[in-house]
Amino acid sequence: MRAVVLGIGNTILSDEAAGVRTVEALEQAYQIPDNVLVIDGGTSGMEMIEDLSNLDFLLVVDVVTTGAAPGTLVKIAGAEIPVFFRDKLSPHQIGLPDVLASLELLDAIPKEIVVLGVEPISLELGLDMTPTVAATIPELVDRAVTELRARGYVLVPVVALAA
């Protein structure tokens, strides 16, 4: 079973960095098994095709604009996924819909896709996330770990390794 955790976003647009900061925190807090690849996708696009081909599970972490209250955590899965990509809930939309469409044409689309996101407050130029969105990063990490563990991937906290 192969999985990718893909954090996407632009780290110079304040809250837009949430996906990238989440995967960074995930890698710091957990020993990642060999069958899980954690990718800081930044604002990448089609160059991710190889890494995202023929996966059992793709977990995307990003900011999403759904109209919910700022700082609200969102999970999009199943039948909602095509709607998510069609409606461009993510403000930067790094070309992931194009990557997934290409993977579908190549018959290499991930078997399952889940998007975990947070509703942004600011997408203005700036290196710091708003305090509200920054405070959601630990919960996004916990939710990512829960999603992976629910599918049989074994993540061990780094603190447990040091004990």
Backbone hydrogen bonds, N-H to C=O, Kabsch-Sander energy under -0.5 kcal/mol:
donor,donor_aa,acceptor,acceptor_aa,energy
3,A,35,N,-2.3
4,V,57,F,-2.0
5,V,37,L,-2.5
6,L,4,V,-0.6
6,L,59,L,-3.2
7,G,5,V,-0.6
7,G,39,I,-2.7
8,I,6,L,-0.6
8,I,61,V,-2.4
9,G,42,G,-2.8
11,T,9,G,-0.6
13,L,10,N,-1.7
14,S,126,G,-2.8
15,D,122,S,-1.6
16,E,13,L,-2.5
17,A,14,S,-2.0
18,A,15,D,-2.1
19,G,8,I,-0.6
21,R,17,A,-2.9
22,T,18,A,-2.0
23,V,19,G,-1.9
24,E,20,V,-2.0
25,A,21,R,-2.2
26,L,22,T,-2.4
27,E,23,V,-2.2
28,Q,24,E,-1.6
29,A,25,A,-2.0
30,Y,26,L,-1.9
31,Q,156,V,-3.2
32,I,30,Y,-0.6
36,V,33,P,-1.9
37,L,3,A,-2.6
38,V,36,V,-0.5
39,I,5,V,-3.0
39,I,37,L,-0.6
41,G,7,G,-2.4
41,G,39,I,-1.2
42,G,7,G,-0.9
44,S,41,G,-3.6
48,M,45,G,-2.2
49,I,46,M,-1.8
52,L,48,M,-1.8
53,S,49,I,-0.7
53,S,50,E,-1.0
54,N,108,A,-2.5
55,L,52,L,-0.7
56,D,2,R,-2.5
57,F,2,R,-1.6
58,L,112,E,-2.7
59,L,4,V,-3.0
59,L,57,F,-0.5
60,V,58,L,-0.6
60,V,114,V,-2.9
61,V,6,L,-3.0
62,D,116,L,-2.0
64,V,118,V,-1.8
65,T,89,L,-3.8
66,T,64,V,-0.8
71,G,119,E,-3.0
72,T,69,A,-2.1
74,V,117,G,-3.0
76,I,115,V,-2.8
78,G,113,I,-0.7
80,E,77,A,-1.9
81,I,78,G,-1.6
83,V,79,A,-0.6
84,F,80,E,-2.7
85,F,81,I,-2.2
86,R,82,P,-2.1
87,D,83,V,-2.7
88,K,84,F,-0.5
89,L,84,F,-1.3
99,V,95,G,-2.3
100,L,96,L,-3.0
101,A,97,P,-2.4
102,S,98,D,-2.3
103,L,99,V,-2.5
104,E,100,L,-2.2
105,L,101,A,-2.2
106,L,102,S,-1.9
107,D,104,E,-1.3
108,A,103,L,-3.6
109,I,103,L,-0.6
111,K,55,L,-2.5
114,V,58,L,-2.4
115,V,76,I,-3.0
116,L,60,V,-3.3
116,L,114,V,-0.5
117,G,74,V,-3.0
118,V,62,D,-1.1
119,E,72,T,-2.4
126,G,12,I,-2.6
134,A,130,T,-2.9
135,A,131,P,-2.0
136,T,133,V,-1.4
137,I,134,A,-1.3
140,L,136,T,-2.6
141,V,137,I,-2.5
142,D,138,P,-2.5
143,R,139,E,-2.6
144,A,140,L,-2.4
145,V,141,V,-2.6
146,T,142,D,-2.4
147,E,143,R,-2.5
148,L,144,A,-2.4
149,R,145,V,-3.0
150,A,146,T,-2.2
151,R,147,E,-0.6
151,R,148,L,-1.2
152,G,149,R,-1.9
153,Y,148,L,-2.1
155,L,153,Y,-0.7
156,V,31,Q,-1.2
158,V,29,A,-3.0
161,L,157,P,-1.1
162,A,158,V,-1.5
163,A,159,V,-1.1
